């Protein structure tokens, strides 16, 4: 396995300290693991200036799997065009972007008409500013988290097929966001499971099942902290959401299409999704040979999800559900 690590910090002193910290680890790997080769580059530049050089180096080495971890001082320190370029340049690309929500709101201020073209929902931006002006403690409220999450998702979903708009969990205020961009549902599937293994590190407010941001804030929405309590809520919603999504696609669809349609808007653990597929009385999982899956962890992407001919009460109400 060959790996290239490119470390960059605008402060030269930070990079010098990092070199000292990494050196013994790098040396130990080189001495003890013959099958792993690691090359390390160090830089001290603004990321926007360094990116073209990074891109050229990665392409020259023909690395196909890339991950950018962008821990920025503010939203303005990352050019949206660079994120889009990363996702378009490499098929297997992931980006982690950390920023303060206030920096994004400033950059996308509704008072700046030139920025309105960046938004899918400028009304939500206006609502956020009204909340900030009316209550100094609004940053600690779930209502703010829910609305800000919608803004983050609406603004960033154009850059990648998969975007996770979850904030860093801070009960004193939802100020920092750690956004995950990916080109494959599989990356989000794994990321969701990692968040559940490290519960309470990130937070989501909205629905717990599929279509996590499609909710009426007047009577819906819960705080989801990727813990056991959150997983229980998710299972309750997945019970209805799964057959509803299958129905929306004509009463049958392959598991791969189900993943692609659902993972961009769910915080649920993959085990919970598979469990509720198997347990749902209205759903059957058909294999390529025509058999039926009965165990959650055996579900394959090429299986078919199908609504049963003999249905429960669910289809009687499905068309009337608010989506």
MISE-258097 format. One record per atom (N, C-alpha, C, O): x, y, z. Coordinates in steps of 0.2 Angstrom, whole numbers, plus 5000, padded with zeros to 4 digits. Layout:
# residues N
XYZ...
END
This chain:
# residues 323
500449945000500050005000500450065000500950075004500350114996500750174995500250234997499650244995500550275002500150335004500550395004501150395005500150445002500450515002500150565007499550575006500450585012500150635016500450705015501050715014499950755014500150825013499950865019499250875019500350885023500150925028500251005027500851015024499851045029499851115027499551155033499051135035499951205035499651255040499951325038500551325036499551375038499751435036500351465041500751505039500351435047500851455052501451415051501351345052502051435050502651395049502851365056503051305055502651395061502851365068502451305069502651255072501851305067501351245068501651185063501651125066501851195057502151145053502851115056502951055056503251165059503851135062503751095068504051045069503251105072503051065077502750995075502950945078502351005070502050945067502650895064502550835065503150925061503650885058504050845064504150785063504150875070504450845076503950785078504250735080503350795078502850745081502850685076502750635078502850705070502750645065503350605063503350545062503950635064504550605062504650535065504750485062504550525072504650465075504150405073504350355072503550435072503050385069503150365062503150305061503350405058503550395051504150345051504150295047504650355055505250315055505050245057505250195054504650235062504450175065504050135060504150075059503650165056503250135051503750105045503650045043504150145043504650125038505050065040505250025036505250065047505650015049505349945050505649895050504649955052504349895054503749865049503549805050503549905045503049875040503249885033503249935030503549825030503849825023503249835018503449865013502649815019502149825014501749895014501349905010502049935018501650005018502250055017502750065021502150095012502650145010502250215011501750225008502550265015502250325016502650385014503250385016502450425010502850485009502450545012501850545012502850595014502550655018502850715015503450725015502350765013502550825011502350875016501750875019502750935018502550985022502551055019502951065015501951095020501951155017501651205022501351185027501851275021501551325025501351385020501651435019500651375018500351415013499651425014499351385018499351475012498651475011498351415007498651405002497851385009497651325006497451334998497651294994497051394997496851414991497451414986497451404980498051444989498651444985498951384983499251374978498951334988499351274988498951224984499251174981498251224983497851174980498151154973498151094972498251204969498451184962499051134962499151094958499551154967500151114968499951044970500250994968499551044975499350974978498950934972499150874972498550964968498150924963498650904958498650844956499150934956499650914951500050854954500150814950500250864960500650804963500250744963500550694962499650744966499250684966499150654959499150594959498950694954498850674948499450634945499350584941500050664946500650644943500750574946501050524943500650564952500750494956500150444954500150384956499650474951499050434949498650394955498450344955498650434961498250414966497550414965497350474962497150364965496350374964495950384970495450414969496150364976495850374982496150434986496650434988495750494987495950554990495450574995494850564995495750605001495350625006495750695008496250695010495350745008495550815010495250835017494550825018495650845022495350865028495550945029496050965030494950985028495051055028494851085035494251095035495251095039495051125046495251205045495851225047494751245044494851315042494651355048494351345052494951415048494851465053494151495051493851525056493951495045493251525044493051505037493451475033492351515035492151485029492451515023492551485018492651585024492951615018493651595016493851605011493951545021494551525019494551465014495151435013494051445012493951385007493551415002492951435003493851404996493451424990492951364988493151304987492351384987491851334985492051294979491951234978492351334974492551304968493151244969493151204965493551254974494051204975493651134978493851084975493151144982492851084984492451054978492550984977492151084974491851064968492351024963492250974961492951054963493551034959493750964961493850914958493850964968494050894971493550844969493750784968492950854970492450804969492350784962492250724960492550824957492450814950493150784947493050754942493650794951494350774948494450694950494650664946494250674956494350604958493750574959493250594963493650514956493050474957492950454964492350454967493450434967493450414974493750464979494350464981493350514980493550574984493150584990492550584989493450614995493050635001493350695004493950705003492950735006493150805009492850815016492250805017493250825021493050845028493150925028493650945027492650965029492651035030492451055037491851045038492851095041492651115047492551195047493051225044492051225049491951295049491451315054491051275057491451385055490951415060490351435056490451465051489751415059489151435055489051505054488751525049489351545059489251615059489651645053489451695049490251615051490651635045490251625039490251665034489851565038489451555033488851595032488751625027488551615038487951665037488251735035487851765032488851755038489051815036489151815028489051865025489551765026489651765019489051755014489051785009488551725017487851715013487351765016486751745016487551825018487051875021486551885016486651905010485851885018485351905014485351975012485051995007485752015015485852085013486352095007486352155004486652045006487152045000486852014994486851954993486552054990486152024984486551984980486251934977487152004979487651964975487651894977487851844973487551874983487651804986487051764985487051704987486451794984485851764984485851704979485451654980486251704973486251654968486551594971486451534968486951594977487251534980486751494984486851444986486151524985485651494990485051454986484851474981484851404989484251364987483651394991483051384988483751414997483251435001483451505005483551495011483451565002483651625005483151645011483351675015482551615011482051625016482351605023482251635028482651545023482951515029483551555031483551565038483951585027484451635029484151695033484351715038483651725030483251775033483051755040483051795045482751695041482451675047483051665052482951685058483651645050484151635055484351705058484451705064484451755053484651815056484151845060484251885065483451835059482951865063483051835070482951865075483151765070483251735077483851755080483851765087484451765077485051795080484951865083485151875088484551905080484351975082483951975088483952025092483451925088482951925093483151895100482851905105483651845100483851815106484551795106484851765101484951825111485651815111485851735112486451715111485351705115485551635117485251585112485251525113485151605106484751565101485251505098485051455096485951525099486451475096486351405100486551355098486051405106486051345110485351305109485251255112484951335105484251305104484251255098484551265093483851205099483751155093483451185087483551165082483051235088482751265082483251295078483251295072483751335081484251355077484651305073484851305067484851245077485151195074484851165068485151155063484151155068483751135063483751175057483851155051483651245058483651285052484351295049484451305043484851305053485551305051485751245047486151255042485551185049485751125046485451125039485751105034484851155038484551155031484951205027485051185021485151255030485551305026486151275023486351285018486551235028487151205026487051155021487451155016486551115021486351065016486251095010486451075004485751145010485551175004486151205000486151204994486651235004487151275001487651224998488051244993487751165001488351125000488151064995488551034992487551044995487350984991487450984984487450934980487551044981487751054974488451034972488651024967488851024978489551004976489750934976490250914973489250894979489450824979488750784980488250804982488750724977488150684978487950664985487350664987488450664989488350644996488650705001489250715000488150735005488450785010488050775016487450765017488450775022488250765028488250835032488750855034487650865033487650925036487550925044487150955047488050885047487950885055488450935058489050945056488250955064488651005068489050965073488850905074489550995075489950965080489550975087489351035088489450925091489050935096489350975102489850955105488951025103489151075109488551095112488251145109488351075118487751095121487651165122487151195123488251205123488251275124488151315118488051375118488151285112487951325106488251285100488751255099487751285095487951245088488351295084488051315079488951305085489351355081489751325076489951355071490051255077490451235072490151175069489851125072490351165062490051115058490651075055491151105053490551005055491050965052490650935046490350885047490750955040490450925034490850875030491450885029490450825028490750765025490550765018489850755017490950775013490750765006491050705003491550685005490650664999490850604996490450594989489950624988490750554985490450534979490050474979489750454974490150434984489850364984489450364991489650384996488850324990488450314996488850275001488650285007489250234999489650185003490050235008490150215014490350285006490750325010490250355016490450355022489650375014489250405019488950345024488850365030488850295021488650235025489150215031488950215036489850215029490350205034490350265038490450255044490350325036490350385040489850385045489950395051489250375043488650365048488850315054488750325060489050255052489250205057489750225061489750215067490250265059490850285063490550335068490750335074490050385066489750435071489450395076489450415082489050345075488750305080489250265085489050265091489750245082490350215087490650275091490950255096490550335089490850395093490250435095490250495093489750415098489150445099489250515103489650515107488850565102488750625104489350675102489450735104489750645097490250695094489950745089490250795089489450725086489050765081488350765083488150725086487950815080487250825082486850835075487150875071486250815075485850825070485150845073484950815078484750895070484050905072483650895066483750935061483150855067482650845062482350775063482250755068482150745057481950675057482550625058483050645057482350565061482850515062482950465057483450425057482450465053482450405048482750435041483250465041482350415036482550435029482250505028481850525032482550545024482350615022482350655029481850685031482950655032483050685038482850765039482750785045482850795034482750865034482050885031481850945031481650835030480950845028480450845034480250785035480350895037479950895043479650965044479851015042479150955048478751015050479051035057478851005062479351095058479651115064479151125070479351135076478551135068478051155073477851095077477651105083477951035074477750975078478150915077478050865079478750925073479150865072479850895073480050945074480350845073481050855074481250835081480950855086481850805081482150785087482950795087483150795081483250795093483950805093484250735092484050685096484650725087484950655086485650655087486050695084485950615092486650625094486950555093487550545096486650515088487050455086487150405092487550365092486750405097486750365103486150315103485850315098486150265108485650215108484950245108484450215104484850295111484150325111483950355104483450345102484450385101484350405094484250355089483750355085484550295090484450235086483750215087483450185082483550215093482850185094482350235090481850205087482450295090481950345087482050335079481550335076482650315077482750305070482350245067482050245062482350195071482050135069481250145069480950115064481050185073480350195073480150235067479550215064480550275064480350315058480550275052480150275047481050235052481250195047480750145045480650125039480350115050479850065049479350095044479050055040479150155044478650185039479050215033478850205027479650245034480050275028480250225023480250245017480450165025480750115020480150095015480350105009479650075017479050055012478850115008478650105002478850175011478650235008479050255002478850264997479750245003480250254998480150204992480250224986480050144994479950094989479350104985479350094979478850124988478250144985478350204980478050204974478750254982478850304978479250284971479250324966479550234971479950204966479550154962479850114958478950144963478550094959478450034962478349984959478450024969478349964973478949914973478949864976479549934969480049884969480649924967480649964962481249914970481849944967482449904970482449874975483049904967483649864969483949904975483849964976484249864979484549894985485049944984485149994987485449944978485949994976485550064975485750114977485050054972484650124970484350144977484250204978484150104981483850124988484450164992484250214994485050134992485550164995485650234992485750284996485750244985485850304982485350354983485450414984484750334984484150374985484050404992483750454994484350364997484250375004484750395008484650435013485450385006485950395011486150465011486450485016485950505006486150575007485750615012485850675014485150585014484650615019484550575024483950565026484950535027484850495033485450495038486050495035485350495044485850495049485850425052486250405057485450375050485350315053485950265052486350275047486050225056486550175056486350115051485750105050486850095047486750045042486349985045485949955042486649965051486249905054485549915055485149865054485349975057484649985059484249995053483649965053484550015047484150015041484049945038483449925036484549905039484449835036484049795041483649755038484049805047483649775052482849795051482449745051482749855049482049875048481749855041481149845040482249845037482049815030481749745031481249725029482149705035481949635036481349625040480949585039481349665046480749665050480149695048479549675050480149735043479549765040479049715037479249685032478449715039477949665037477749685029477449645026477849745027477649765020478249755015478149765009478849735017479449735013479649665013479749625018479849645007480249585006480949595002480949634997481449555003482049565000482149504996482249444998482249514989482249454984482949454981483249504979483249394982483949384979483949384971483349374968484549384968484549374961484249304959484049294953484349254963484049184961483349174963483049124962483049234966482349224967482149204974481549204976482649194978482549184985482349244989482349294987482249234996482049295000482549295006482749245009482849355007483349365013482949365019482349395019483249335024482849345031483349365036483149365042483949385035484449405040484749475037484949475032484749525042484949595040485649595037485749625031486149565039486849565037486949535031487549535029486449495028486549465021486349505015486449485010486049565017485749605011486349625007486849655009486249615000486749634995486449694991485849704990486949734988486749794984486249774977485849804975486349704975486049684969485349654971485049624966485149644977484549624979483949674977484149724976483349644977482749684975482349694982482149644985482149764983481649774988480949784985480949814980480549744988479849744985479349744990479349714995478749784989478249784993477849714992477749694987477649684998477249624998476549634995476249684995476349574992475649584989475149584995474649614994475249545000474849545006475149605011475649595014474749655011475049715015474749725021474149705022475049765026474749785032474349845031474149865025474249885036473849955035474250005032473950055029474849995031475350045029475050075022475050135021474950035017474750065010474150105010473950145006473650095015473050135016473150205017472750245015473750215020473850285022474450325018474550385019474750275014475450305011475350365007475750405007474850365003474750414998474550485002474650534999474250475008474050535011474650565016474550615019475150535016475750555021476050615018476050635012476150665023476550725021477250705020477650675024477550725014478250695013478750755013479250755011
END
